[in-house]
Amino acid sequence: MPGLLLPLIRAVTYTRWLHLLVGAIVPFACAMVYPGLNNVSPRDWLLVAVLPVPLALAAGMVPAVRHAEGLQARLMLFPGPHARVRDDDAPGVSTVFSASWTDRARTGVWLVLRLEAGLIVALVTNTLMTLAMSLAGAAFGEADLAIPLLNVSTEQRAYALLAPVPVLVTVMLAAGAGELMAQAARRLLGPSVKERLAELEQRTEQLLERNEIARELHDTLGHALTLAVVQAGAARAAGDRGFTDRALEAIEETGRNALDDLDRVLLVLRDTGQPAGTRPALDEADRLLESARSSGAHVDLDVTGPLAHLPGPVSREAYRMLQEALTNVLRHAGPVSIGVRIAVETARLRLEVRNPLPGRAPVAVTGGGRGLRGIRERAALLGGEAEAGEHGGFWLLRVDLPLQLI
């Protein structure tokens, strides 16, 4: 179908047309009060167009009006479920209340534009529809069917062919006027700078939340799967029934803890409104060390200072960092000797994890290299820093976190 006739089959063309005609209600209501609708002169029509302007500007000062106009514009000026031809572009029209005088002024201008455009479209629609009825009446010898715009005195069947033309012209003009009103709605009812900043902040928070959930899943599931693989490999290599039983118990306990953490994360994702439960803190690090020991690693722990009095965010994030550090050791070096040092100082928490550089460990597991990056991201979010690298024949991870959060 030619593109010129496409508006004829678009439902949004007619919703826009209706939106424009509704805007003419107020000017016509004012006209009925003064100067009346009988024998209206061009000067009277100009007066009809001017009289509602103060009323429209005053209505625009009401914050709720912007909300109502935004909803109407989204529903009637833009393609949606009611349109046969979809528009992938977002409407770009705000539906919040006016929050500033700039929003009120833009709403007032929009209302004036809507009234004036509606009045013009209503007059054009009335004129062209009257012409179509006159042509149809002339075709069947009923020239007085409507207010005659043509000087027709006899029946002329040829006028039947011309009768649809004013209707098509009306629809095309309505489609063009509706498109212009949609563009005006984006400009006058579009989000303000403050709203755009708020939306940007909301998107940023959502991205941060997703990154946090991704880190949680990576740390929890990665730790559990790594321990399971290492313990299973160690049990197979040992060939001892007692060691195998202990390894299976450790795998069971690690899997149960991982399922608990997974349920907590999924509870947050489902947004059920139920409490997500508490995340483990650094004073619960014994279970991490026991899991590593059960896989065959020898873990030495050196703790200085009270872990129970650490700020909650610092303690919880430090637990995840230690978990990821132990996971990395087992993944890349296998069950080796691991030195863990935790020091709680006056204003800082220092965490160190040391292990021999990996050789040809038969049970080492390959990884994606995302663990250290996750540790650095967690430390940076708390205002601290983390570094890892070779140091004196060992692989050393250092984490330095402030206890006073900004």
Solvent accessible surface area in square Angstrom, and as a share of the most:
residue,aa,sasa,rsa
1,M,160,0.71
2,P,88,0.55
3,G,60,0.58
4,L,132,0.65
5,L,71,0.36
6,L,68,0.34
7,P,27,0.17
8,L,43,0.21
9,I,68,0.35
10,R,48,0.18
11,A,32,0.25
12,V,0,0.00
13,T,5,0.03
14,Y,90,0.34
15,T,34,0.20
16,R,16,0.06
17,W,32,0.11
18,L,96,0.48
19,H,0,0.00
20,L,0,0.00
21,L,59,0.29
22,V,59,0.34
23,G,4,0.04
24,A,4,0.03
25,I,109,0.55
26,V,53,0.31
27,P,2,0.01
28,F,57,0.24
29,A,46,0.36
30,C,34,0.20
31,A,0,0.00
32,M,132,0.59
33,V,133,0.76
34,Y,134,0.51
35,P,43,0.27
36,G,20,0.19
37,L,74,0.37
38,N,134,0.69
39,N,155,0.79
40,V,35,0.20
41,S,46,0.29
42,P,117,0.73
43,R,202,0.74
44,D,37,0.19
45,W,67,0.23
46,L,121,0.60
47,L,61,0.30
48,V,0,0.00
49,A,18,0.14
50,V,82,0.47
51,L,72,0.36
52,P,1,0.01
53,V,38,0.22
54,P,88,0.55
55,L,106,0.53
56,A,5,0.04
57,L,79,0.39
58,A,60,0.46
59,A,37,0.29
60,G,0,0.00
61,M,72,0.32
62,V,74,0.42
63,P,46,0.29
64,A,43,0.33
65,V,32,0.19
66,R,0,0.00
67,H,58,0.26
68,A,44,0.34
69,E,12,0.05
70,G,0,0.00
71,L,87,0.43
72,Q,63,0.28
73,A,0,0.00
74,R,110,0.40
75,L,122,0.61
76,M,31,0.14
77,L,0,0.00
78,F,6,0.02
79,P,19,0.12
80,G,17,0.16
81,P,126,0.79
82,H,65,0.29
83,A,6,0.05
84,R,194,0.71
85,V,51,0.29
86,R,158,0.58
87,D,57,0.29
88,D,147,0.76
89,D,100,0.52
90,A,79,0.61
91,P,41,0.26
92,G,32,0.31
93,V,1,0.00
94,S,8,0.05
95,T,30,0.17
96,V,71,0.41
97,F,106,0.44
98,S,8,0.05
99,A,65,0.51
100,S,45,0.29
101,W,177,0.62
102,T,88,0.51
103,D,2,0.01
104,R,45,0.16
105,A,51,0.39
106,R,48,0.17
107,T,0,0.00
108,G,0,0.00
109,V,78,0.45
110,W,0,0.00
111,L,19,0.09
112,V,31,0.18
113,L,66,0.33
114,R,16,0.06
115,L,18,0.09
116,E,42,0.19
117,A,19,0.15
118,G,0,0.00
119,L,7,0.03
120,I,108,0.55
121,V,17,0.10
122,A,15,0.12
123,L,52,0.26
124,V,53,0.31
125,T,19,0.11
126,N,96,0.49
127,T,69,0.40
128,L,30,0.15
129,M,56,0.25
130,T,24,0.14
131,L,45,0.22
132,A,9,0.07
133,M,98,0.44
134,S,6,0.04
135,L,10,0.05
136,A,36,0.28
137,G,2,0.02
138,A,1,0.00
139,A,0,0.00
140,F,127,0.53
141,G,41,0.40
142,E,95,0.42
143,A,32,0.25
144,D,116,0.60
145,L,101,0.50
146,A,19,0.15
147,I,131,0.66
148,P,81,0.51
149,L,89,0.44
150,L,64,0.32
151,N,159,0.82
152,V,24,0.14
153,S,107,0.69
154,T,83,0.48
155,E,82,0.37
156,Q,81,0.36
157,R,148,0.54
158,A,66,0.51
159,Y,54,0.21
160,A,43,0.33
161,L,143,0.71
162,L,91,0.45
163,A,15,0.12
164,P,67,0.42
165,V,75,0.43
166,P,6,0.04
167,V,55,0.32
168,L,81,0.41
169,V,62,0.36
170,T,3,0.02
171,V,10,0.06
172,M,54,0.24
173,L,94,0.47
174,A,3,0.02
175,A,14,0.11
176,G,37,0.35
177,A,24,0.18
178,G,0,0.00
179,E,70,0.31
180,L,120,0.60
181,M,7,0.03
182,A,0,0.00
183,Q,87,0.39
184,A,18,0.14
185,A,0,0.00
186,R,78,0.28
187,R,193,0.70
188,L,35,0.17
189,L,0,0.00
190,G,1,0.01
191,P,29,0.18
192,S,17,0.11
193,V,113,0.65
194,K,145,0.61
195,E,33,0.15
196,R,138,0.51
197,L,100,0.50
198,A,56,0.44
199,E,73,0.33
200,L,106,0.53
201,E,112,0.50
202,Q,109,0.48
203,R,142,0.52
204,T,63,0.36
205,E,118,0.53
206,Q,79,0.35
207,L,105,0.52
208,L,91,0.45
209,E,88,0.39
210,R,160,0.58
211,N,76,0.39
212,E,44,0.20
213,I,21,0.11
214,A,57,0.44
215,R,27,0.10
216,E,6,0.03
217,L,49,0.24
218,H,52,0.23
219,D,6,0.03
220,T,6,0.04
221,L,62,0.31
222,G,14,0.13
223,H,8,0.04
224,A,10,0.08
225,L,118,0.59
226,T,6,0.04
227,L,0,0.00
228,A,26,0.20
229,V,76,0.44
230,V,0,0.00
231,Q,0,0.00
232,A,51,0.40
233,G,11,0.10
234,A,15,0.11
235,A,10,0.08
236,R,201,0.73
237,A,85,0.66
238,A,58,0.45
239,G,70,0.67
240,D,72,0.37
241,R,189,0.69
242,G,32,0.31
243,F,43,0.18
244,T,41,0.24
245,D,59,0.31
246,R,142,0.52
247,A,1,0.01
248,L,106,0.53
249,E,113,0.51
250,A,14,0.10
251,I,45,0.23
252,E,102,0.46
253,E,84,0.38
254,T,9,0.05
255,G,29,0.28
256,R,111,0.41
257,N,30,0.15
258,A,9,0.07
259,L,110,0.55
260,D,85,0.44
261,D,13,0.07
262,L,43,0.21
263,D,86,0.45
264,R,28,0.10
265,V,5,0.03
266,L,54,0.27
267,L,41,0.20
268,V,58,0.33
269,L,96,0.48
270,R,156,0.57
271,D,123,0.64
272,T,67,0.39
273,G,73,0.70
274,Q,118,0.52
275,P,119,0.75
276,A,34,0.26
277,G,55,0.53
278,T,130,0.76
279,R,55,0.20
280,P,10,0.06
281,A,21,0.16
282,L,0,0.00
283,D,71,0.37
284,E,82,0.37
285,A,5,0.04
286,D,91,0.47
287,R,86,0.31
288,L,5,0.02
289,L,1,0.00
290,E,98,0.44
291,S,17,0.11
292,A,0,0.00
293,R,88,0.32
294,S,34,0.22
295,S,0,0.00
296,G,40,0.38
297,A,6,0.05
298,H,110,0.49
299,V,6,0.03
300,D,81,0.42
301,L,68,0.34
302,D,75,0.39
303,V,62,0.36
304,T,73,0.43
305,G,37,0.35
306,P,75,0.47
307,L,30,0.15
308,A,76,0.59
309,H,150,0.67
310,L,15,0.08
311,P,44,0.27
312,G,30,0.29
313,P,56,0.35
314,V,0,0.00
315,S,5,0.03
316,R,82,0.30
317,E,19,0.09
318,A,1,0.00
319,Y,1,0.00
320,R,1,0.00
321,M,0,0.00
322,L,0,0.00
323,Q,9,0.04
324,E,3,0.01
325,A,4,0.03
326,L,0,0.00
327,T,1,0.00
328,N,22,0.11
329,V,9,0.05
330,L,0,0.00
331,R,25,0.09
332,H,83,0.37
333,A,4,0.03
334,G,0,0.00
335,P,43,0.27
336,V,39,0.22
337,S,60,0.39
338,I,3,0.02
339,G,28,0.27
340,V,3,0.02
341,R,91,0.33
342,I,1,0.00
343,A,3,0.03
344,V,24,0.14
345,E,74,0.33
346,T,141,0.82
347,A,58,0.45
348,R,72,0.26
349,L,2,0.01
350,R,81,0.30
351,L,1,0.01
352,E,35,0.16
353,V,3,0.02
354,R,85,0.31
355,N,5,0.03
356,P,45,0.29
357,L,68,0.34
358,P,66,0.41
359,G,64,0.61
360,R,241,0.88
361,A,28,0.21
362,P,131,0.83
363,V,22,0.13
364,A,42,0.32
365,V,43,0.25
366,T,128,0.74
367,G,38,0.36
368,G,53,0.51
369,G,63,0.60
370,R,131,0.48
371,G,4,0.04
372,L,45,0.23
373,R,138,0.51
374,G,13,0.12
375,I,2,0.01
376,R,108,0.40
377,E,68,0.31
378,R,3,0.01
379,A,0,0.00
380,A,69,0.53
381,L,112,0.56
382,L,24,0.12
383,G,53,0.51
384,G,15,0.15
385,E,116,0.52
386,A,15,0.12
387,E,102,0.46
388,A,29,0.23
389,G,24,0.24
390,E,122,0.55
391,H,90,0.40
392,G,73,0.70
393,G,44,0.42
394,F,81,0.34
395,W,88,0.31
396,L,5,0.03
397,L,8,0.04
398,R,92,0.34
399,V,4,0.02
400,D,27,0.14
401,L,1,0.01
402,P,22,0.14
403,L,29,0.15
404,Q,148,0.66
405,L,62,0.31
406,I,219,1.11
